[in-house]
Amino acid sequence: MADRRRVQDEREARRFLPAVERSGVNRSEWARARGIDGRSLRAWEMNLARRGTRPGPRRSREGAAPRGLVELVPVAPSGAVGGSARYVLELAGTRLEFGDDAAVTTLRRVIEALRR
């Protein structure tokens, strides 16, 4: 792995990432074939996505975003007996906690923000 170089800067990452998608091979294979550290490329991909300056998830051939299972697990409020149930949603490194008493309009705004 010592012979693999890191992605130098944002400009280089923005050039490489679309090339990976166009290639049709996975990121690791693409990087390995070019002597690039795949972890460095992945780190740039995540940082650009967090900033909102990178397109969303890869689309399938039919044009739909990949879907996954979202598990909502009720969590008892700390130190409370009874009361409203608590839910914890962990998705892509983001943790969201809410209860049965959360306003529907607030949850909609939060979900819209996460979609972006």
C-alpha positions in Angstrom: 0.0 0.0 0.0 3.0 2.3 0.4 3.3 2.8 -3.3 -0.2 4.2 -3.6 -0.4 8.0 -3.5 -3.1 10.1 -1.8 -5.5 12.3 -3.6 -3.7 15.7 -3.6 -6.6 18.2 -3.3 -10.3 18.9 -4.0 -9.7 19.7 -7.6 -8.1 16.3 -8.2 -10.9 14.5 -6.3 -13.5 16.3 -8.4 -11.7 15.0 -11.5 -11.3 11.5 -10.2 -14.8 10.8 -8.8 -16.8 11.2 -12.0 -14.1 9.2 -13.8 -14.7 6.3 -11.3 -18.5 6.5 -12.0 -18.0 6.5 -15.8 -15.6 3.6 -15.6 -18.2 1.1 -14.4 -15.8 -0.5 -11.9 -15.8 0.0 -8.2 -13.8 2.7 -6.6 -11.2 0.3 -5.1 -10.4 -1.3 -8.4 -10.2 2.0 -10.2 -7.9 3.5 -7.6 -5.6 0.4 -7.5 -5.2 0.4 -11.3 -4.0 4.0 -11.1 -1.8 3.7 -8.0 -4.1 5.9 -5.9 -5.0 5.2 -2.3 -8.7 4.2 -2.4 -9.2 5.3 1.2 -8.0 8.8 0.3 -10.5 8.9 -2.6 -13.3 7.6 -0.4 -12.5 10.3 2.2 -12.8 13.0 -0.4 -16.0 11.5 -1.7 -17.5 11.6 1.9 -16.3 15.1 2.6 -17.7 16.5 -0.7 -21.0 14.7 0.0 -21.2 16.1 3.5 -20.7 19.6 2.2 -23.5 19.0 -0.3 -21.1 19.7 -3.2 -21.2 16.2 -4.6 -24.2 14.5 -6.3 -26.3 12.2 -4.3 -26.1 8.4 -4.3 -25.4 6.5 -7.5 -28.5 5.8 -9.5 -29.4 2.4 -10.7 -29.8 1.7 -14.4 -33.6 2.4 -14.1 -32.7 5.9 -12.6 -34.0 5.2 -9.1 -31.8 5.9 -6.1 -30.7 2.8 -4.2 -33.0 2.0 -1.3 -32.1 0.5 2.0 -33.9 -0.6 5.1 -34.3 2.0 7.9 -34.9 0.4 11.3 -36.7 2.5 13.9 -36.0 1.2 17.4 -38.0 2.6 20.4 -35.6 3.7 23.2 -36.9 4.3 26.7 -36.2 7.9 27.8 -33.3 8.0 30.3 -34.4 8.2 33.9 -38.1 8.2 32.9 -40.7 5.6 33.6 -43.6 5.5 31.2 -44.2 8.6 29.0 -43.7 8.9 25.3 -41.6 6.3 23.5 -38.2 7.5 22.1 -36.8 6.5 18.7 -33.3 6.6 17.4 -32.5 6.7 13.7 -28.9 6.2 12.7 -28.1 6.7 9.0 -24.8 7.4 7.3 -23.2 8.6 10.5 -26.1 10.8 11.5 -28.1 10.1 14.7 -31.6 11.5 15.1 -33.6 11.0 18.2 -37.3 11.8 18.6 -40.4 10.8 20.5 -44.0 10.1 19.9 -44.6 13.7 20.9 -42.5 15.1 17.9 -44.5 17.4 15.6 -45.2 15.9 12.2 -44.2 19.1 10.5 -40.9 19.1 12.3 -40.1 15.5 11.3 -41.0 16.4 7.7 -38.5 19.3 7.7 -35.8 17.2 9.3 -36.3 14.4 6.7 -36.2 16.9 3.8 -32.9 18.3 5.2 -31.5 14.8 5.3 -32.6 14.0 1.8 -30.5 17.0 0.5 
